[in-house]
Amino acid sequence: MAKYRKKPVVIEAVQLTRETLEEVRDFMGGEEQRNVSFSINFKDGAVSIHTLEGKMRASLNDWIIKGVKGEFYPCKPDIFAQTYEKVED
């Protein structure tokens, strides 16, 4: 079977914490190219995101990633750490 490596693509992401709820809202609400649908439950800090694959829930400490086409989706912290590294300007 053939093997494939993920292409090096720089993404934007924000980690969902109680301290970043407003930042997450601004991050996702700032997308003007498409109609982004999401809701934040300030009580438990969860975010409901309508992704290309359907509705998904991001819990506290999950990362919200902006994909290459401007779409948003959640990613668990352990998967994020294994897949991405911070880009220094």
Secondary structure as the mmCIF struct_conf table of DSSP 4:
data_model
#
loop_
_struct_conf.conf_type_id
_struct_conf.id
_struct_conf.beg_label_comp_id
_struct_conf.beg_label_asym_id
_struct_conf.beg_label_seq_id
_struct_conf.end_label_comp_id
_struct_conf.end_label_asym_id
_struct_conf.end_label_seq_id
STRN STRN1 GLU A 12 GLN A 15
HELX_RH_3T_P HELX_RH_3T_P1 ARG A 18 THR A 20
HELX_RH_AL_P HELX_RH_AL_P1 LEU A 21 GLY A 29
TURN_TY1_P TURN_TY1_P1 GLY A 30 GLY A 30
BEND BEND1 GLN A 33 ARG A 34
STRN STRN2 PHE A 38 ASN A 41
TURN_TY1_P TURN_TY1_P2 PHE A 42 GLY A 45
STRN STRN3 ALA A 46 THR A 51
TURN_TY1_P TURN_TY1_P3 LEU A 52 GLU A 53
STRN STRN4 GLY A 54 ALA A 58
TURN_TY1_P TURN_TY1_P4 LEU A 60 ASN A 61
HELX_LH_PP_P HELX_LH_PP_P1 ASP A 62 ASP A 62
STRN STRN5 TRP A 63 LYS A 66
TURN_TY1_P TURN_TY1_P5 VAL A 68 LYS A 69
BEND BEND2 GLY A 70 GLY A 70
STRN STRN6 PHE A 72 CYS A 75
HELX_RH_AL_P HELX_RH_AL_P2 PRO A 77 THR A 83
HELX_LH_PP_P HELX_LH_PP_P2 LYS A 86 GLU A 88
#
